[in-house]
Amino acid sequence: MVTDYLPVLVQVVLASGFAIATLIASALLGKRALRNQTKDSAYECGMNPVGDAHARFSVKFYLVAMLFVLFDIEVVFLIPWATVYSAQIAEGASVFFFAMLSFVIILFLAYLYALKKGALEWRN
């Protein structure tokens, strides 16, 4: 049973060895630059950083992000259904179509509910 895990162990050892060797080579071969305030400051698209880095986000941002993930994951269920759809219809399984139709209708009703509640509006 230990021989089954030997390839995984070899891969972990090789990956760790590569990471350590890369860090050591970078430290030995890398150029040592003079440090100053400009080089040590944060880089933000060529602009000097202004203000506090811990800005608060609106709850709407997180709500829209969660709704996006929810609907995105739900739509992913359509892909495997579409791949086997023609084989199922050839067998005469029309229940297969109506099951997905009910799924899409429920998904659309959830979308309409989110629109009605104003979950997708940025203002207000």
C-alpha positions in Angstrom: 0.0 0.0 0.0 2.9 2.3 0.6 4.0 1.9 -3.0 0.7 3.5 -4.1 1.7 6.7 -2.4 5.3 6.7 -3.7 4.6 8.9 -6.8 2.8 11.5 -4.6 5.8 11.5 -2.2 8.2 11.9 -5.1 6.1 14.8 -6.5 6.1 16.6 -3.1 9.8 16.2 -2.6 10.5 17.5 -6.2 8.2 20.4 -5.8 9.7 21.4 -2.4 13.2 21.0 -3.7 12.4 23.2 -6.7 10.9 25.9 -4.5 13.8 25.9 -2.1 16.4 25.8 -5.0 14.6 28.7 -6.7 14.6 30.8 -3.5 18.3 30.1 -2.8 19.3 30.9 -6.4 17.3 34.1 -6.3 19.0 35.2 -3.1 22.5 34.3 -4.4 22.2 35.5 -8.0 19.8 38.4 -7.5 21.0 42.0 -7.6 21.2 43.8 -4.3 19.5 47.2 -4.9 19.9 50.2 -2.6 16.8 50.7 -0.5 15.0 54.0 -0.3 11.6 55.3 0.6 10.3 55.3 -3.0 11.3 51.7 -3.6 9.8 50.5 -0.3 6.5 52.2 -0.8 3.4 50.5 -2.1 2.9 50.6 -5.9 -0.6 51.6 -7.1 -0.6 52.1 -10.8 2.0 54.8 -10.7 0.1 56.9 -8.2 1.1 57.7 -4.7 -1.0 55.8 -2.2 -3.4 58.2 -0.5 -5.8 57.4 2.4 -6.4 54.4 4.5 -6.0 50.9 2.9 -8.9 49.5 5.0 -11.8 51.0 3.1 -15.3 49.7 3.9 -17.3 48.2 1.2 -21.1 48.4 0.9 -23.1 45.2 1.8 -24.6 45.5 -1.7 -21.2 44.5 -3.1 -21.2 41.2 -1.2 -24.9 40.5 -1.9 -24.3 40.9 -5.7 -21.2 38.7 -5.5 -23.1 36.0 -3.6 -26.0 36.1 -6.1 -23.5 35.9 -9.0 -21.9 32.8 -7.5 -25.3 31.3 -6.8 -26.6 31.8 -10.3 -23.3 30.8 -11.8 -23.2 27.5 -10.0 -26.8 26.8 -10.9 -26.2 27.4 -14.6 -23.2 25.0 -14.5 -25.8 22.2 -14.0 -27.0 22.9 -17.5 -23.8 21.7 -19.1 -23.9 18.0 -18.1 -27.6 18.0 -18.8 -27.0 19.3 -22.4 -24.4 16.7 -23.1 -26.7 13.7 -22.4 -29.9 15.4 -23.6 -29.9 13.9 -27.1 -29.3 10.4 -25.8 -32.1 10.7 -23.3 -34.6 12.0 -25.9 -33.7 9.2 -28.2 -34.7 6.8 -25.5 -38.0 8.6 -25.2 -37.5 10.0 -21.7 -39.4 13.3 -22.0 -39.4 13.5 -18.2 -35.7 14.5 -18.5 -36.7 17.6 -20.5 -39.5 18.6 -18.0 -37.2 18.1 -15.0 -34.7 20.6 -16.5 -37.5 23.0 -17.6 -38.8 23.1 -14.0 -35.2 23.7 -12.8 -34.9 26.7 -15.2 -38.3 28.1 -14.2 -37.4 28.0 -10.5 -34.0 29.6 -11.3 -35.8 32.3 -13.3 -38.3 32.9 -10.5 -35.4 33.4 -8.1 -33.9 35.9 -10.5 -37.1 37.8 -10.7 -37.4 37.8 -6.9 -33.9 39.2 -6.6 -34.8 41.9 -9.1 -38.0 42.8 -7.3 -36.2 43.1 -3.9 -33.7 45.4 -5.5 -30.7 43.1 -4.7 -29.1 43.9 -8.1 -29.4 47.7 -7.8 -26.2 49.6 -6.9 -27.8 52.8 -5.9 -29.9 53.4 -2.7 
